[in-house]
Amino acid sequence: MTSTDRTTLFEQFIDLYYPSIFSAIRTLAGIADEKELEILTVKVFVDLWQHNEDLFGEVRPPAYIYKILLRHVLDYLKKKGASEHIQYLQNTLLIDPAFYENIIPDKKNDPK
């Protein structure tokens, strides 16, 4: 697949998934502020683009998207000091936090 094909495919992907990802972030993180929701949604798409080979190579892309999205939600809540909300999500969604720790590589330790 050429980089142009990949870019076109990702643009279509954004059109298809933006509303769902935006809505899932609103629900999971409990964010009401539209600007904050947009920023977090864009961060999810940036990471998905940076890892687009993994995304397009996945047998179940929605599961991969959900993992990335959930990682961002948990990071957001952690920065906000919302440990009770994180605990609620972990109990409700049966999340093993260790599973999501390595979904998005740490930028400081990423050799790229």
N, CA, C and O atoms as CSV, one atom per row, in Angstrom:
chain,resi,resn,atom,element,x,y,z
A,1,MET,N,N,0.850,-1.168,0.000
A,1,MET,CA,C,0.000,0.000,0.000
A,1,MET,C,C,0.905,1.243,0.000
A,1,MET,O,O,1.833,1.345,0.803
A,2,THR,N,N,0.626,2.170,-0.900
A,2,THR,CA,C,1.437,3.387,-0.967
A,2,THR,C,C,1.052,4.334,0.156
A,2,THR,O,O,0.001,4.182,0.779
A,3,SER,N,N,1.919,5.320,0.411
A,3,SER,CA,C,1.618,6.282,1.474
A,3,SER,C,C,0.383,7.107,1.121
A,3,SER,O,O,-0.364,7.508,2.013
A,4,THR,N,N,0.160,7.366,-0.175
A,4,THR,CA,C,-1.039,8.096,-0.603
A,4,THR,C,C,-2.283,7.269,-0.316
A,4,THR,O,O,-3.278,7.793,0.183
A,5,ASP,N,N,-2.229,5.978,-0.631
A,5,ASP,CA,C,-3.354,5.085,-0.344
A,5,ASP,C,C,-3.629,5.032,1.153
A,5,ASP,O,O,-4.781,5.068,1.587
A,6,ARG,N,N,-2.563,4.946,1.929
A,6,ARG,CA,C,-2.692,4.873,3.387
A,6,ARG,C,C,-3.314,6.165,3.928
A,6,ARG,O,O,-4.173,6.125,4.809
A,7,THR,N,N,-2.877,7.302,3.397
A,7,THR,CA,C,-3.423,8.594,3.830
A,7,THR,C,C,-4.903,8.693,3.484
A,7,THR,O,O,-5.707,9.113,4.316
A,8,THR,N,N,-5.266,8.314,2.275
A,8,THR,CA,C,-6.672,8.346,1.856
A,8,THR,C,C,-7.510,7.423,2.723
A,8,THR,O,O,-8.607,7.784,3.151
A,9,LEU,N,N,-6.997,6.243,2.977
A,9,LEU,CA,C,-7.705,5.285,3.823
A,9,LEU,C,C,-7.884,5.838,5.234
A,9,LEU,O,O,-8.940,5.663,5.843
A,10,PHE,N,N,-6.861,6.499,5.749
A,10,PHE,CA,C,-6.964,7.050,7.096
A,10,PHE,C,C,-7.956,8.219,7.145
A,10,PHE,O,O,-8.665,8.382,8.138
A,11,GLU,N,N,-8.010,9.022,6.100
A,11,GLU,CA,C,-8.998,10.107,6.036
A,11,GLU,C,C,-10.416,9.538,6.080
A,11,GLU,O,O,-11.286,10.075,6.765
A,12,GLN,N,N,-10.640,8.458,5.351
A,12,GLN,CA,C,-11.946,7.788,5.383
A,12,GLN,C,C,-12.223,7.202,6.762
A,12,GLN,O,O,-13.349,7.236,7.259
A,13,PHE,N,N,-11.174,6.668,7.362
A,13,PHE,CA,C,-11.262,6.115,8.708
A,13,PHE,C,C,-11.705,7.197,9.702
A,13,PHE,O,O,-12.568,6.952,10.545
A,14,ILE,N,N,-11.113,8.389,9.599
A,14,ILE,CA,C,-11.475,9.500,10.483
A,14,ILE,C,C,-12.948,9.844,10.302
A,14,ILE,O,O,-13.684,9.975,11.281
A,15,ASP,N,N,-13.378,9.992,9.052
A,15,ASP,CA,C,-14.784,10.318,8.779
A,15,ASP,C,C,-15.721,9.284,9.390
A,15,ASP,O,O,-16.778,9.629,9.919
A,16,LEU,N,N,-15.336,8.034,9.315
A,16,LEU,CA,C,-16.176,6.943,9.811
A,16,LEU,C,C,-16.201,6.870,11.338
A,16,LEU,O,O,-17.260,6.688,11.938
A,17,TYR,N,N,-15.025,7.012,11.963
A,17,TYR,CA,C,-14.917,6.747,13.401
A,17,TYR,C,C,-14.947,7.978,14.305
A,17,TYR,O,O,-15.116,7.831,15.515
A,18,TYR,N,N,-14.792,9.176,13.766
A,18,TYR,CA,C,-14.720,10.361,14.631
A,18,TYR,C,C,-15.928,10.469,15.574
A,18,TYR,O,O,-15.738,10.636,16.779
A,19,PRO,N,N,-17.165,10.378,15.060
A,19,PRO,CA,C,-18.311,10.514,15.981
A,19,PRO,C,C,-18.325,9.466,17.089
A,19,PRO,O,O,-18.651,9.779,18.234
A,20,SER,N,N,-17.979,8.239,16.761
A,20,SER,CA,C,-17.993,7.160,17.761
A,20,SER,C,C,-16.910,7.358,18.812
A,20,SER,O,O,-17.152,7.167,20.004
A,21,ILE,N,N,-15.717,7.741,18.371
A,21,ILE,CA,C,-14.620,7.949,19.311
A,21,ILE,C,C,-14.909,9.146,20.198
A,21,ILE,O,O,-14.681,9.090,21.406
A,22,PHE,N,N,-15.406,10.226,19.616
A,22,PHE,CA,C,-15.781,11.426,20.366
A,22,PHE,C,C,-16.811,11.074,21.443
A,22,PHE,O,O,-16.677,11.471,22.601
A,23,SER,N,N,-17.830,10.329,21.046
A,23,SER,CA,C,-18.903,9.938,21.968
A,23,SER,C,C,-18.399,9.000,23.071
A,23,SER,O,O,-18.785,9.136,24.232
A,24,ALA,N,N,-17.543,8.058,22.703
A,24,ALA,CA,C,-17.004,7.126,23.700
A,24,ALA,C,C,-16.153,7.861,24.723
A,24,ALA,O,O,-16.214,7.561,25.916
A,25,ILE,N,N,-15.361,8.822,24.263
A,25,ILE,CA,C,-14.545,9.604,25.193
A,25,ILE,C,C,-15.442,10.395,26.134
A,25,ILE,O,O,-15.195,10.445,27.339
A,26,ARG,N,N,-16.487,11.015,25.584
A,26,ARG,CA,C,-17.422,11.781,26.422
A,26,ARG,C,C,-18.009,10.888,27.507
A,26,ARG,O,O,-18.076,11.281,28.672
A,27,THR,N,N,-18.426,9.706,27.131
A,27,THR,CA,C,-19.062,8.786,28.070
A,27,THR,C,C,-18.074,8.242,29.096
A,27,THR,O,O,-18.340,8.282,30.298
A,28,LEU,N,N,-16.944,7.737,28.631
A,28,LEU,CA,C,-15.984,7.095,29.534
A,28,LEU,C,C,-15.276,8.083,30.457
A,28,LEU,O,O,-15.078,7.798,31.638
A,29,ALA,N,N,-14.897,9.239,29.924
A,29,ALA,CA,C,-14.155,10.207,30.731
A,29,ALA,C,C,-15.070,11.169,31.470
A,29,ALA,O,O,-14.642,11.851,32.401
A,30,GLY,N,N,-16.323,11.222,31.058
A,30,GLY,CA,C,-17.252,12.148,31.701
A,30,GLY,C,C,-16.922,13.601,31.403
A,30,GLY,O,O,-17.143,14.475,32.241
A,31,ILE,N,N,-16.393,13.861,30.216
A,31,ILE,CA,C,-16.012,15.220,29.830
A,31,ILE,C,C,-17.207,15.905,29.182
A,31,ILE,O,O,-17.806,15.369,28.250
A,32,ALA,N,N,-17.552,17.090,29.675
A,32,ALA,CA,C,-18.646,17.860,29.102
A,32,ALA,C,C,-18.131,18.963,28.182
A,32,ALA,O,O,-18.827,19.371,27.252
A,33,ASP,N,N,-16.917,19.444,28.437
A,33,ASP,CA,C,-16.345,20.537,27.668
A,33,ASP,C,C,-15.999,20.068,26.244
A,33,ASP,O,O,-15.169,19.178,26.059
A,34,GLU,N,N,-16.646,20.682,25.248
A,34,GLU,CA,C,-16.459,20.277,23.856
A,34,GLU,C,C,-15.000,20.427,23.396
A,34,GLU,O,O,-14.494,19.588,22.651
A,35,LYS,N,N,-14.334,21.489,23.837
A,35,LYS,CA,C,-12.944,21.716,23.434
A,35,LYS,C,C,-12.039,20.606,23.976
A,35,LYS,O,O,-11.190,20.080,23.255
A,36,GLU,N,N,-12.228,20.254,25.252
A,36,GLU,CA,C,-11.442,19.160,25.842
A,36,GLU,C,C,-11.708,17.838,25.119
A,36,GLU,O,O,-10.794,17.051,24.875
A,37,LEU,N,N,-12.975,17.616,24.786
A,37,LEU,CA,C,-13.338,16.398,24.050
A,37,LEU,C,C,-12.647,16.354,22.692
A,37,LEU,O,O,-12.121,15.317,22.290
A,38,GLU,N,N,-12.651,17.475,21.994
A,38,GLU,CA,C,-11.990,17.543,20.685
A,38,GLU,C,C,-10.501,17.277,20.797
A,38,GLU,O,O,-9.935,16.523,20.005
A,39,ILE,N,N,-9.863,17.902,21.788
A,39,ILE,CA,C,-8.423,17.732,21.978
A,39,ILE,C,C,-8.088,16.268,22.238
A,39,ILE,O,O,-7.167,15.726,21.628
A,40,LEU,N,N,-8.819,15.634,23.124
A,40,LEU,CA,C,-8.551,14.231,23.439
A,40,LEU,C,C,-8.850,13.327,22.244
A,40,LEU,O,O,-8.129,12.359,22.003
A,41,THR,N,N,-9.891,13.635,21.509
A,41,THR,CA,C,-10.239,12.855,20.318
A,41,THR,C,C,-9.132,12.961,19.274
A,41,THR,O,O,-8.745,11.962,18.667
A,42,VAL,N,N,-8.629,14.168,19.069
A,42,VAL,CA,C,-7.549,14.369,18.105
A,42,VAL,C,C,-6.295,13.611,18.555
A,42,VAL,O,O,-5.596,13.029,17.725
A,43,LYS,N,N,-6.007,13.611,19.857
A,43,LYS,CA,C,-4.844,12.865,20.361
A,43,LYS,C,C,-4.967,11.380,20.046
A,43,LYS,O,O,-3.979,10.731,19.701
A,44,VAL,N,N,-6.170,10.844,20.164
A,44,VAL,CA,C,-6.397,9.435,19.831
A,44,VAL,C,C,-6.088,9.204,18.353
A,44,VAL,O,O,-5.405,8.242,18.002
A,45,PHE,N,N,-6.595,10.091,17.483
A,45,PHE,CA,C,-6.343,9.927,16.055
A,45,PHE,C,C,-4.869,10.106,15.691
A,45,PHE,O,O,-4.364,9.422,14.801
A,46,VAL,N,N,-4.185,11.012,16.367
A,46,VAL,CA,C,-2.757,11.198,16.116
A,46,VAL,C,C,-2.012,9.900,16.439
A,46,VAL,O,O,-1.168,9.457,15.660
A,47,ASP,N,N,-2.321,9.303,17.570
A,47,ASP,CA,C,-1.660,8.043,17.927
A,47,ASP,C,C,-2.033,6.920,16.964
A,47,ASP,O,O,-1.194,6.092,16.608
A,48,LEU,N,N,-3.282,6.897,16.550
A,48,LEU,CA,C,-3.684,5.877,15.583
A,48,LEU,C,C,-2.934,6.070,14.262
A,48,LEU,O,O,-2.534,5.094,13.628
A,49,TRP,N,N,-2.744,7.319,13.849
A,49,TRP,CA,C,-1.996,7.573,12.622
A,49,TRP,C,C,-0.527,7.167,12.792
A,49,TRP,O,O,0.063,6.560,11.898
A,50,GLN,N,N,0.048,7.504,13.934
A,50,GLN,CA,C,1.450,7.157,14.186
A,50,GLN,C,C,1.665,5.647,14.210
A,50,GLN,O,O,2.770,5.164,13.964
A,51,HIS,N,N,0.611,4.918,14.503
A,51,HIS,CA,C,0.688,3.454,14.560
A,51,HIS,C,C,-0.226,2.844,13.488
A,51,HIS,O,O,-0.806,1.778,13.695
A,52,ASN,N,N,-0.350,3.526,12.344
A,52,ASN,CA,C,-1.312,3.082,11.333
A,52,ASN,C,C,-0.972,1.715,10.743
A,52,ASN,O,O,-1.872,1.004,10.296
A,53,GLU,N,N,0.276,1.338,10.732
A,53,GLU,CA,C,0.603,-0.007,10.238
A,53,GLU,C,C,0.000,-1.064,11.149
A,53,GLU,O,O,-0.511,-2.083,10.683
A,54,ASP,N,N,0.063,-0.812,12.451
A,54,ASP,CA,C,-0.566,-1.732,13.402
A,54,ASP,C,C,-2.084,-1.719,13.220
A,54,ASP,O,O,-2.732,-2.766,13.208
A,55,LEU,N,N,-2.636,-0.516,13.079
A,55,LEU,CA,C,-4.083,-0.375,12.935
A,55,LEU,C,C,-4.584,-1.105,11.693
A,55,LEU,O,O,-5.530,-1.889,11.769
A,56,PHE,N,N,-3.948,-0.848,10.548
A,56,PHE,CA,C,-4.418,-1.447,9.304
A,56,PHE,C,C,-4.068,-2.927,9.209
A,56,PHE,O,O,-4.641,-3.645,8.389
A,57,GLY,N,N,-3.151,-3.383,10.022
A,57,GLY,CA,C,-2.780,-4.787,10.041
A,57,GLY,C,C,-3.610,-5.622,11.004
A,57,GLY,O,O,-3.529,-6.851,10.998
A,58,GLU,N,N,-4.408,-4.954,11.832
A,58,GLU,CA,C,-5.218,-5.655,12.834
A,58,GLU,C,C,-6.353,-6.439,12.189
A,58,GLU,O,O,-6.957,-6.000,11.211
A,59,VAL,N,N,-6.624,-7.595,12.750
A,59,VAL,CA,C,-7.757,-8.392,12.302
A,59,VAL,C,C,-9.051,-7.749,12.817
A,59,VAL,O,O,-10.082,-7.783,12.145
A,60,ARG,N,N,-8.982,-7.169,14.008
A,60,ARG,CA,C,-10.158,-6.534,14.622
A,60,ARG,C,C,-9.821,-5.069,14.934
A,60,ARG,O,O,-9.530,-4.749,16.086
A,61,PRO,N,N,-9.853,-4.170,13.935
A,61,PRO,CA,C,-9.497,-2.771,14.174
A,61,PRO,C,C,-10.308,-2.092,15.289
A,61,PRO,O,O,-9.729,-1.314,16.046
A,62,PRO,N,N,-11.624,-2.349,15.428
A,62,PRO,CA,C,-12.342,-1.689,16.520
A,62,PRO,C,C,-11.766,-2.006,17.907
A,62,PRO,O,O,-11.754,-1.141,18.782
A,63,ALA,N,N,-11.294,-3.226,18.107
A,63,ALA,CA,C,-10.702,-3.581,19.402
A,63,ALA,C,C,-9.410,-2.797,19.621
A,63,ALA,O,O,-9.143,-2.335,20.731
A,64,TYR,N,N,-8.616,-2.647,18.575
A,64,TYR,CA,C,-7.371,-1.883,18.661
A,64,TYR,C,C,-7.668,-0.413,18.942
A,64,TYR,O,O,-7.014,0.211,19.777
A,65,ILE,N,N,-8.652,0.132,18.242
A,65,ILE,CA,C,-9.066,1.528,18.448
A,65,ILE,C,C,-9.502,1.723,19.893
A,65,ILE,O,O,-9.117,2.700,20.537
A,66,TYR,N,N,-10.300,0.799,20.398
A,66,TYR,CA,C,-10.802,0.891,21.767
A,66,TYR,C,C,-9.657,0.884,22.773
A,66,TYR,O,O,-9.692,1.627,23.753
A,67,LYS,N,N,-8.653,0.060,22.544
A,67,LYS,CA,C,-7.509,0.009,23.452
A,67,LYS,C,C,-6.788,1.354,23.488
A,67,LYS,O,O,-6.444,1.850,24.560
A,68,ILE,N,N,-6.561,1.939,22.319
A,68,ILE,CA,C,-5.891,3.232,22.245
A,68,ILE,C,C,-6.752,4.305,22.908
A,68,ILE,O,O,-6.258,5.111,23.697
A,69,LEU,N,N,-8.031,4.307,22.584
A,69,LEU,CA,C,-8.958,5.279,23.165
A,69,LEU,C,C,-8.988,5.163,24.682
A,69,LEU,O,O,-8.906,6.165,25.391
A,70,LEU,N,N,-9.102,3.967,25.161
A,70,LEU,CA,C,-9.182,3.754,26.602
A,70,LEU,C,C,-7.896,4.170,27.296
A,70,LEU,O,O,-7.926,4.720,28.398
A,71,ARG,N,N,-6.785,3.913,26.661
A,71,ARG,CA,C,-5.498,4.347,27.232
A,71,ARG,C,C,-5.469,5.863,27.388
A,71,ARG,O,O,-5.014,6.372,28.412
A,72,HIS,N,N,-5.948,6.580,26.388
A,72,HIS,CA,C,-5.980,8.044,26.463
A,72,HIS,C,C,-6.945,8.535,27.540
A,72,HIS,O,O,-6.655,9.493,28.257
A,73,VAL,N,N,-8.078,7.879,27.644
A,73,VAL,CA,C,-9.046,8.254,28.683
A,73,VAL,C,C,-8.429,8.048,30.065
A,73,VAL,O,O,-8.540,8.917,30.930
A,74,LEU,N,N,-7.786,6.910,30.273
A,74,LEU,CA,C,-7.174,6.640,31.572
A,74,LEU,C,C,-6.042,7.626,31.871
A,74,LEU,O,O,-5.908,8.095,33.002
A,75,ASP,N,N,-5.235,7.938,30.865
A,75,ASP,CA,C,-4.170,8.937,31.050
A,75,ASP,C,C,-4.757,10.298,31.409
A,75,ASP,O,O,-4.260,10.984,32.302
A,76,TYR,N,N,-5.814,10.677,30.705
A,76,TYR,CA,C,-6.489,11.957,30.969
A,76,TYR,C,C,-7.005,12.009,32.410
A,76,TYR,O,O,-6.779,12.981,33.132
A,77,LEU,N,N,-7.695,10.952,32.806
A,77,LEU,CA,C,-8.258,10.914,34.156
A,77,LEU,C,C,-7.157,10.907,35.215
A,77,LEU,O,O,-7.309,11.514,36.276
A,78,LYS,N,N,-6.062,10.230,34.931
A,78,LYS,CA,C,-4.939,10.197,35.868
A,78,LYS,C,C,-4.367,11.602,36.055
A,78,LYS,O,O,-4.086,12.014,37.180
A,79,LYS,N,N,-4.195,12.338,34.951
A,79,LYS,CA,C,-3.682,13.713,35.025
A,79,LYS,C,C,-4.634,14.632,35.776
A,79,LYS,O,O,-4.205,15.591,36.416
A,80,LYS,N,N,-5.925,14.337,35.696
A,80,LYS,CA,C,-6.937,15.138,36.395
A,80,LYS,C,C,-7.081,14.721,37.860
A,80,LYS,O,O,-7.813,15.357,38.618
A,81,GLY,N,N,-6.389,13.658,38.255
A,81,GLY,CA,C,-6.479,13.191,39.635
A,81,GLY,C,C,-7.800,12.516,39.951
A,81,GLY,O,O,-8.253,12.524,41.096
A,82,ALA,N,N,-8.413,11.935,38.936
A,82,ALA,CA,C,-9.725,11.314,39.096
A,82,ALA,C,C,-9.593,9.819,39.379
A,82,ALA,O,O,-10.108,8.986,38.632
A,83,SER,N,N,-8.902,9.494,40.458
A,83,SER,CA,C,-8.636,8.086,40.765
A,83,SER,C,C,-9.918,7.293,41.031
A,83,SER,O,O,-9.981,6.105,40.712
A,84,GLU,N,N,-10.931,7.924,41.606
A,84,GLU,CA,C,-12.192,7.209,41.848
A,84,GLU,C,C,-12.870,6.853,40.525
A,84,GLU,O,O,-13.434,5.769,40.377
A,85,HIS,N,N,-12.809,7.766,39.581
A,85,HIS,CA,C,-13.403,7.510,38.263
A,85,HIS,C,C,-12.635,6.393,37.545
A,85,HIS,O,O,-13.239,5.536,36.900
A,86,ILE,N,N,-11.314,6.409,37.659
A,86,ILE,CA,C,-10.492,5.350,37.062
A,86,ILE,C,C,-10.859,4.008,37.683
A,86,ILE,O,O,-11.036,3.015,36.977
A,87,GLN,N,N,-10.972,3.984,39.004
A,87,GLN,CA,C,-11.344,2.751,39.704
A,87,GLN,C,C,-12.715,2.266,39.255
A,87,GLN,O,O,-12.924,1.069,39.058
A,88,TYR,N,N,-13.646,3.201,39.095
A,88,TYR,CA,C,-14.994,2.858,38.620
A,88,TYR,C,C,-14.907,2.203,37.235
A,88,TYR,O,O,-15.528,1.167,36.997
A,89,LEU,N,N,-14.135,2.808,36.324
A,89,LEU,CA,C,-13.997,2.242,34.980
A,89,LEU,C,C,-13.343,0.868,35.030
A,89,LEU,O,O,-13.775,-0.050,34.333
A,90,GLN,N,N,-12.309,0.721,35.844
A,90,GLN,CA,C,-11.626,-0.564,35.946
A,90,GLN,C,C,-12.563,-1.641,36.468
A,90,GLN,O,O,-12.528,-2.780,36.003
A,91,ASN,N,N,-13.396,-1.286,37.430
A,91,ASN,CA,C,-14.348,-2.255,37.981
A,91,ASN,C,C,-15.488,-2.551,37.017
A,91,ASN,O,O,-15.929,-3.693,36.894
A,92,THR,N,N,-15.959,-1.513,36.335
A,92,THR,CA,C,-17.088,-1.665,35.429
A,92,THR,C,C,-16.689,-2.366,34.141
A,92,THR,O,O,-17.393,-3.253,33.657
A,93,LEU,N,N,-15.549,-1.957,33.592
A,93,LEU,CA,C,-15.111,-2.496,32.302
A,93,LEU,C,C,-14.163,-3.681,32.452
A,93,LEU,O,O,-13.703,-4.241,31.458
A,94,LEU,N,N,-13.872,-4.058,33.687
A,94,LEU,CA,C,-12.957,-5.154,33.982
A,94,LEU,C,C,-11.613,-4.964,33.271
A,94,LEU,O,O,-11.136,-5.847,32.557
A,95,ILE,N,N,-11.026,-3.802,33.484
A,95,ILE,CA,C,-9.754,-3.446,32.859
A,95,ILE,C,C,-8.599,-3.898,33.738
A,95,ILE,O,O,-8.580,-3.645,34.943
A,96,ASP,N,N,-7.651,-4.559,33.126
A,96,ASP,CA,C,-6.383,-4.839,33.787
A,96,ASP,C,C,-5.459,-3.700,33.392
A,96,ASP,O,O,-5.010,-3.660,32.246
A,97,PRO,N,N,-5.153,-2.765,34.301
A,97,PRO,CA,C,-4.353,-1.597,33.936
A,97,PRO,C,C,-3.021,-1.942,33.281
A,97,PRO,O,O,-2.548,-1.191,32.428
A,98,ALA,N,N,-2.417,-3.039,33.652
A,98,ALA,CA,C,-1.137,-3.433,33.059
A,98,ALA,C,C,-1.279,-3.693,31.557
A,98,ALA,O,O,-0.332,-3.501,30.795
A,99,PHE,N,N,-2.457,-4.126,31.145
A,99,PHE,CA,C,-2.693,-4.422,29.744
A,99,PHE,C,C,-2.584,-3.171,28.881
A,99,PHE,O,O,-2.138,-3.244,27.736
A,100,TYR,N,N,-2.990,-2.014,29.425
A,100,TYR,CA,C,-3.020,-0.788,28.654
A,100,TYR,C,C,-1.749,0.046,28.778
A,100,TYR,O,O,-1.597,1.033,28.057
A,101,GLU,N,N,-0.843,-0.318,29.659
A,101,GLU,CA,C,0.359,0.481,29.885
A,101,GLU,C,C,1.239,0.583,28.657
A,101,GLU,O,O,1.871,1.617,28.445
A,102,ASN,N,N,1.298,-0.449,27.850
A,102,ASN,CA,C,2.212,-0.442,26.712
A,102,ASN,C,C,1.508,-0.284,25.369
A,102,ASN,O,O,2.111,-0.532,24.324
A,103,ILE,N,N,0.261,0.117,25.384
A,103,ILE,CA,C,-0.461,0.308,24.133
A,103,ILE,C,C,0.172,1.436,23.330
A,103,ILE,O,O,0.412,1.293,22.131
A,104,ILE,N,N,0.442,2.561,23.992
A,104,ILE,CA,C,1.072,3.702,23.342
A,104,ILE,C,C,2.472,3.818,23.905
A,104,ILE,O,O,2.637,4.023,25.108
A,105,PRO,N,N,3.484,3.692,23.061
A,105,PRO,CA,C,4.859,3.778,23.569
A,105,PRO,C,C,5.134,5.118,24.237
A,105,PRO,O,O,4.632,6.161,23.819
A,106,ASP,N,N,5.935,5.059,25.271
A,106,ASP,CA,C,6.364,6.268,25.971
A,106,ASP,C,C,7.246,7.064,25.037
A,106,ASP,O,O,8.284,6.573,24.592
A,107,LYS,N,N,6.841,8.304,24.730
A,107,LYS,CA,C,7.571,9.137,23.769
A,107,LYS,C,C,9.028,9.360,24.197
A,107,LYS,O,O,9.912,9.459,23.346
A,108,LYS,N,N,9.282,9.439,25.506
A,108,LYS,CA,C,10.637,9.675,25.998
A,108,LYS,C,C,11.555,8.493,25.702
A,108,LYS,O,O,12.747,8.668,25.449
A,109,ASN,N,N,10.984,7.286,25.737
A,109,ASN,CA,C,11.805,6.098,25.562
A,109,ASN,C,C,11.673,5.489,24.161
A,109,ASN,O,O,12.280,4.459,23.867
A,110,ASP,N,N,10.872,6.139,23.296
A,110,ASP,CA,C,10.682,5.645,21.950
A,110,ASP,C,C,11.909,6.005,21.112
A,110,ASP,O,O,12.257,7.182,21.019
A,111,PRO,N,N,12.574,5.020,20.499
A,111,PRO,CA,C,13.808,5.303,19.766
A,111,PRO,C,C,13.629,6.119,18.493
A,111,PRO,O,O,14.626,6.538,17.905
A,112,LYS,N,N,12.404,6.360,18.045
A,112,LYS,CA,C,12.163,7.115,16.805
A,112,LYS,C,C,12.566,8.539,16.922
A,112,LYS,O,O,12.426,9.301,15.965
